[in-house]
């Protein structure tokens, strides 16, 4: 699967692909609201809440071997931090 670290799936879940699919489904359910939560937090000037949500999503993505999503989350996190620093 493109963008997924297969080594992590084999190692962390001992090759249990069904469990991996279940965890991904849980992740998708929980992460669906993240963009709206982050946007709402930023619109209300609560950068820390946005960072907290982003941190949770990014952490789950890392745990599931979703390298591209985790990297994108890191870029957004840095953008929010840079914006806070310049404000």
Buried (B, 14 or more C-beta within 10 A) or exposed (E): EEEBBEEBBBEBBEEEEEEBEEBBEEBEEEBEEBEEBBEBBBEEEEBEBBBBBBEBBBEBBBEBBBBEBBBBBBEBBEEBEEEEEEE
